Structure formats: structure tokens, C-alpha cells
Amino acid sequence: MSHVRTLIALGFAFQWIPPLSRFSVLRVLALHYSPNNKNNLNGLGSLHHLRYLELRGAVESEFVEEIGNLKHLKILVLQYASILELPPSIVQLTQLELLVTNRWTKFPDGIGNLVSLQQLGVLDLQTKPLFNFAELGNLSELRILAISGLDKFDESDMKTFFQSLSNLHNMHTLRIQDTILHSPDCMPDQWSGPAHLQCFDGSGSSLSKLPRWFSSLSELSCLSIKVKMLRQGDLQLLGGLPLLRSLDLTVDFNGTTEERLVIGADQPFRSLINFMFHNYTRCWLVFSPGAMQKLQMLVLYFQVQKREDGCFDVGLENLTSLKQAKVVVDCLRARVAAVEDAEAKCRDAIDKHPNSPTLQLSRNHDLYLKKDENKGHNEASKQQR
């Protein structure tokens, strides 16, 4: 065993593993615990050359107590492990570059000592004891951060948190998960954001409005966001982001928006290639001539029932570079005729398109369609005759 550098044990193979102390030069260790494991491994702290550690399943907390001895560890993956609290000794891993946990894992004080950390998540900010926001600003090498639990803090805590984020000059990806941000103060407009942010995924949260500081993200290329209010000025802001290539925009349930939003030459979206728009309100998005001139892939989701006026013209024919369109029609409480009309409008627009893009039409909640009363009356009259 003294020459083994990689050890991966899954399922029943776990019970035949000899003591870890025999693997003196081990570099990679991946263990998948199962409920029937009868091998109580120990000796993790003796693996002084370990670089990669991944644990899954029902891991005993005692097994990782000596993790601080792994001075050369660079990657620690606990995303699918039952560990609910990281041992205090983890803050001694000054060469650790990647730490992935599940969203319920508690972090000890001193995380700011992990000065080599480049990827961290999921960091649940509302676990007890509460995470020390100020320590986050010490992780100057951090590139990727996934967080949750932002909605439970007051304005003072939020200011500390966002100030810490501003110190992370190397961060290029920020993900916010399982959070409901009701107050605009949770993401203050005056905040400038990490200067080199390239990807922001806020699809796990619901913002009251689009933060103004997004306009300062000149390197942003991928954006996924859910808002309760969408205005024409928001499209102007997003359209001005010079490097934005992928946009996933959702207008949340019961959101209040303007009735008609127009994307045209005034909102250049000069680099946008992929656009996904999920709309659960009465808001209607229209593409006018000159809109999104590089757009190749479009996904639209809308509820027919909320367009009682029957106006389903989108302007797909104005997307001159379009290659693929996917339209999902939500049929909840909508009339059959209205759904068919919306689908026909989409087909007509694609038929007129000079590029002949592919169109994928699908329905959601079609079991909840409302029968056309006039159609039912006519069929009953025919049967009586």
C-alpha cells in the first residue's frame, strides 16, 4: 500500500479498505459511505501528502476531526456528505483552493485564514453560529462563490457583507441560492460589485427590482436573475452591458411590471447570443427591428391567460441572426382558442424569418385548459340535429 497514490472506494468495496495509515503517499482519496458500512476508518490525519479529498454519504464527524493535519490538501468536496459542521482545524488548511459543502454545513470561525481558497460554496450565511462576514473579505484569491440565506439579515449586516464582496477583486462568479430578497436595500444601488465579475446567477433568489450597480459590470458575460418588477429602463441597462452573451431573465409570479416592453436598436445587447425570458405576469415583450442582432437561441415562456387581449405578436422575425427558438405556452386557465392563436402567431413569425430558424413549441399545464364555450355549444347543436 505504500506506493498507492489514488484510492476510490464505493459501496461494498468500502469494507475491505485497510487502515488509511498504510497509504503513506496517497494523493487522491474518494470515499462513498453507505448505511451498511462496517469498516470504521480512521487515520485521515496521517495522509500528509493528500491533495484531493471527497467524502459522500453518512460520514462520521469524528473521521474529519484531524483534517487540519492535511497541510497540502488543495481540494475538499463534501457536497454529498452528511457532515453538518466543519471541524475547527479546517482553518489550518492554508493551501486549500476548493471547498464545496452542502448548504446546511456550519463553518467555524477563522475561515478567513484559508488565503489560497479560489472556490467556496455553498456558504449558508444563516447557520448558527452566524458566519463572520468580515472574514469573507480576507479571501483575496476567491474566484467562485455560492451563498444562501441572505434574506435573514438586517441592513447593517448587508452593508458588511457587500463591502466584503467588494474586496474580492479576483472573483468572477457569484451564485445566490434559496434566498428571497424582498428589500432593495439587500442589494444597495450604490454598491459597485466585484470589478471583474463575469457570471452572476441569482436564479435562486427573487429580487424586488434590478440593482442599478449591474450597469458597472463591464465584464459580465453570463447573467441569470429573477425580479418582481421589470421596467423599460431595466432593459436599457442590461442592453448596455458590452460583453453579455447569455441572459436568463425571469419576471416572478404576481410581479408588477409595465404592460409592454420593447427591445430594439436602443437596447443594443451587442454580444448577446442566448436569451431566456420566463414571464409569469401580464408583461409582454416585443422585439422591434434592430433588436439583439447577434442572438442565435431564444427561449420564451409566457402565460396565455394573462394576455386577455389576445395580442401575441412578439416580433421574432426581427431577430435577424436567430437559429433556434423554443416557446413554452403556459395553458393554465387559458382558453383553447387563445392557446392555439398564440402558437399560430409564433409559427407565422418563424415562417417569415429569412434564416428559417427551428421552432420548438410546447405546452405547460395543458390539463388545465378551459374549454371553448362557443365550440361546445356548436357541437351540442350538431348532436341535437
N, C-alpha and C positions, 0 to 999 in steps of 0.2 A: 504493500500500500504506500510505501514511502516515495514512489515515483508518480502516483496518480495526481493529475492536475485538475481534472474535471469530474465531478460526481453529481449525477442526476438520479434521484430516486422517486418513483411514482407508485402509488397504490401499494400492492403487496410486497414489492421489492424493498420497501422501507424496512421491513422487519429483519432483513438479512444484512443490514449495514453494520460493519464492525465499529468499535469506538472511534469517534472522529479524531482523537489524538493520534491515531496511526497515520492519518493523511497529512504528513508534516509539510508538504509543499503544495497543498491544494490551492488552486486559484479561483475555481468556479464551483459553487455549491447551490443546488436547487433541490428542495425537499417539498414533497406534497404529502402532508399528513392526511390520514383518513381516520374515521372514528374507531376502526378496528386495529389501529397500530398498537403493537405490544412492545415495540422497541423504544425504551426511554433513552433517547440520545442525550449525551452531554459532551462537554469538552469543546463547545464552539469557540470559546475564548483562546484555545490553543492554536487556532488556524491563523498564524501570524502573517501568512503570505496571501490570504484570501483577498480577492479583488471584487468578486461578484457574489452576492447572496440573495437568493429568492426563496421565500417561505410561503406555503399555501396551506389552507385547511386549519384544523384545530391545533394550533401551536401553543404549547405550554409557555406561559410568560417567563418561567424560570430559565427556559432554554436560551433566551436572548439577554439575560442579565449581564453576561460578560462581553457583550458586543463591543464595548469600549476598547477591548484589547485588540481589535482588528484594525490596527493603525493604518494599514494600506488599503482598506476597503474603499472602493470607488462607487459601487452601485448596490443599493439596498432596495429590494422590491418586496413590499408587504401588503400589496393591494388586496390580495385574496386570502389573507391570514386573519385569524381570529384575535390577533393582538389588539387590545383596546387602549393600551398605554405604552408608550415607548420608554425604555429604561433610562434613568438619568445619565448613564455612562455614554449614551449615544452622542452627546455633545463633545466627546473626545475625538470623534472621527473627523479630523480636520482635513483629510484628503477626500472625503465623500463628495461625489459630484452629482449623484442622482438619488433621490429619496422619494419613493412612491408608497403611500399608505391608503387605507380606506378612509372614508370621510368621517368616521367616528373616532379615529385614533387621537388620543391625547398626547400633546407634545410637552416635554419638560422645559423648565427654564434653561436658558443657555443655548438655544438653537442658533443664536447669532454667532456662536463660535464656529459654526460649520462654514468657514470662509471660502471653501472651494466649491460649495454647492452651486450647481447650474440648473437643476430641475427639481422642483418641490411640488408635491400635491398628493392627495387632496388635503389642504390645510383648513380644518374646520375651526373657525375663529370663535365659536361659541361653546367649545368643550370646556369643562371645568378641570383644573383651573384655567381661566381665560388666557389666551395666547398674548404674550407681550408684543404689542405692535411695534414698539421701538426697535426690538431685536431684528425685525424683518429688514430694516434699513442697513444692517451690517452685512447682509448677504450680497456683497457688491458684484459677485460673479454670476448671480442668478439670471438665467435666460428664460426659463419657462416656469410659470407659477399658476397653480389651480387652487382656488379658495372657495369656501362656502360659509354661510352663517353671517353674512354682513348685516342682515336686516335687524339684528338684535342689539345694536349699539347706538349710543347717543351721538350727538353732533361732535362733541369733543373727541370721542374715540375715533370717529370717522376722519377727523382732521389729522389725527396722529397717524392713522393707517395710510391715508393718501399721501401724507408727507413722506412716510417711509418708502412708499412705492416710487415717489419722485427721485429718491436716492439710488434706485436700481437702474443705473444708466445702461446696463447691458441687456436688460430684459426685452425680449422681442415677442413673447406670447403670454397673454393673460386670459385665464378662464375663470368665470364666476358661475358656480353651480348651486342649484337648490336654494335660491335666495329670492325673496320678494322685496324689492326695493321700492317702497311706496313714496318716499320723500325725495324731492330733487336734491335736498341737502346731502343725501347719502353719496352722491357724486357731484360735488360742487362745480359750478360752471367755471370758476376761476382757476381750477386745477388744470395744469398743463399736460399731465400724463407723462409716462416714460418717453423720452425723446425718440427712441429707436423702436418703438412698438410696431410690430408687423402684423400681429394677429390678435384680435380681441374676440373672445367667444363669451357673450353674455346671454346665450340662449336659455341658460338655466335660471335666469332671473327675469324680472319684469320691471322695467324702468318706467317711471311716470312720464318721462319725455327723453328725447335725445340730448345727451350732455353737450354743451357748447364746446367743451375742450376737445371734442373729436376733430374740430377744424385744425388743430395744431399737429395732428398725427400725420405728418407728411410722408412717412414711410409705411403707413398701414396698407396692407395688400389683401387681408382677409378679415371680414367683419361679419359676425353673427350676433344679432341683437333683437330683443323683443321690447316693444314700447306700448304704452297705453294711449299715447297721443302722437299722431303723426301729422305734420303740417307741411305746407309747401316750402317753407324756409328750411325744413329739415332735409328735403331732397336737394335743395340748393347747396347745403353744407356737405352732404355726402357726395354729391356730384363733383364737388371741387377737390376731393382727395385725389392727388395725381397718380398714385400707384395702386389704387384699389382695384383688385382683379376679381374678387369673389365677395358677393354681398347676399346674406341671408337675413331678410327683414320680415319681422312678424308684428302685426298690429293685434294686440291682445283682445280677448273677449271683453265686451262692454266698454271698449275703448271709445273715447270721444275724439273724432277727427273731422277734418274738413270733408265735405261730400265728394269733391272731385279733385284729384291731384294729377298734375300733368308733368311728365318728364319729356323734355325736348332739348333743343340745342343750347338752351340757357343753363341746363344741368349737364355738363359735358360727359361725366363718367368716362373720361378719356381712355382708361385702361381696363374697364370692366368687361369680363368675359363670361362670368356666371352670375346670374341673378335669380334668387328665390324670394318670392313675395307671398307670405301667408297672411290672409286678411280675414278677420273674424268680425268685422264691423261693416257699416254702411259705406265706408270709404271706397272710392272707385279710382283705380289707377289707369291712366291713359298715356300711351306713347304717341307723341306727335312727331312730325318729320324732323330728322336730325338727332333723334334720341339714341343714346348708347350705341354709337357707331361700330364698336368692336364686339358687342355682345353676341355670343355664339350659343349659349344654353340658357333657357328661361324656364322657370317653374312658377306657376301661378296656382294659388289655392284661394277660392272665394266661396261665400255662401249665397246661393241664388235667392233665398228667401228675404235677404236684406236688401235686395235690389228690386223693390216692388214696381219701379217704373219701367222695368224690362230693358233698361239700357245696358247692353253687354258688349258694346264695342270697346275694344282695348287698344286697337291700333297696332296689332302685331306686324302688319305689312310695313310699318315704318322702321322696324329693326332690321337694317339693311344687311347685317352680317350674320343674322340668325341661322343656325344649323339645326337646332333641336328645341322643341317646345313641349313641355309637359303641363297639362292643365287638369287640375283636380277640382271637380264641381261638387260642392257640399250640398246635398239634396235635402237636408233636414228641414222639414215642414214647408218644403217648396212644392209648387205645382209641377206636374209632369211637363206641361206645355212650356213653362218657363225654363226648366232644365234643358229641354230639347232645343229651345230657342238659343240659349247661351252656348250650347255645344255647336249649333249650326253657325253662329257668328264666328266662333273660333275657326271652324273648318273653312269658312269663306275667306277669312283673313289669310290663312295659310295658303289657300289656293291662289290668292292674288300675289303672293310673295314671289319676287323674282328668283330667289335662291331655292325655292321648293324645299323648305326645311321639313323635317319629320315632325309629326304631331302625335303625341300620346295623350288621349283623352281618358279620364277615369272618373268614377263617381265615389263619393263617400256618403254614408248614411242613406243609401238609396232605399233601404227598407222603410224609411220614414217619409217617403214621398206622399204628398196629398193628391188624391185622385182628382182629375179634372171634372168638376160637377157637370159642365155642359156636355162633355163627352159621355158621361154616364147617363145623362138624360136622353141623349140621342140614341144610345144603344138600347135603352129601355123602350123607347118609342118604336124602334125597329122590331123588337121582340113582340110587342103588342099587335103590330100589323100582321 
